[in-house]
Amino acid sequence: MCNSYEQLVTYAQYRDAVRAAELATPASESESDLPQSDNIRIGDMGPVLRAAGNGVELVLMRFGWPAPRPKAAPVFNFRSDGRHFDGSKRCIIVLSGFFEFTGSKSPKTKHRLRLKDSPVMGIAGLWSEDADGALSFTMLTAPPGPDIEPVHDRQVCVLRPDQWADWLFLQRPEAELLTPLPAGTLIVEIVRP
């Protein structure tokens, strides 16, 4: 399942996406709130969009909720199937593409997946804050769409910018938002054999 992604969205592309979604952002927000990275992995910090009053804000959070018990792995993916998130802290992970790996032996084949018609995508997520005030997020998953099925048996819940407000403020039912993508939505390319 998705355990790494790239965030190469420029601040100008992000601002265009937020404006198109008619979301208000803080006047103090700047390019430094959307750092770029070729590979954000579990435990790394990544930019996350969350509700802030009637608007939204970018916040850096750690990828993966803390392990639920000793010697367990962090929770970096969370099944959305049949669940309701009206009482949850919802967020959007802002990114340009995510990675899936195939093969059973190292080095595995690395696949980059990105939206066919947009340099900006979001993944529906949930965020939490621990007792020390540290923020972290997990990505929601759904059954795979036809573009992902040859690569993995699950997919992260990809949201186009025009769906961001719907998720953050639950303006549409979860079942309409947290769904597999239709065929031809994603470009899938091998980036490392």
Protein Blocks (a to p, Z undefined) as FASTA:
>chain_A
ZZbdcdfbcfklmmmmmmmnopacdfkbcfklmccdfbdcehiacdddddehjbccdddd
dehiadfbghiacdfbdcfehpafklpccdddddfbdcddedjbdcddddddddfkbcbd
cddddddddfkopacdddddddddfklmmmoccdcddddfklmmmmmnopacfklmmccd
dehkaccddfbZZ
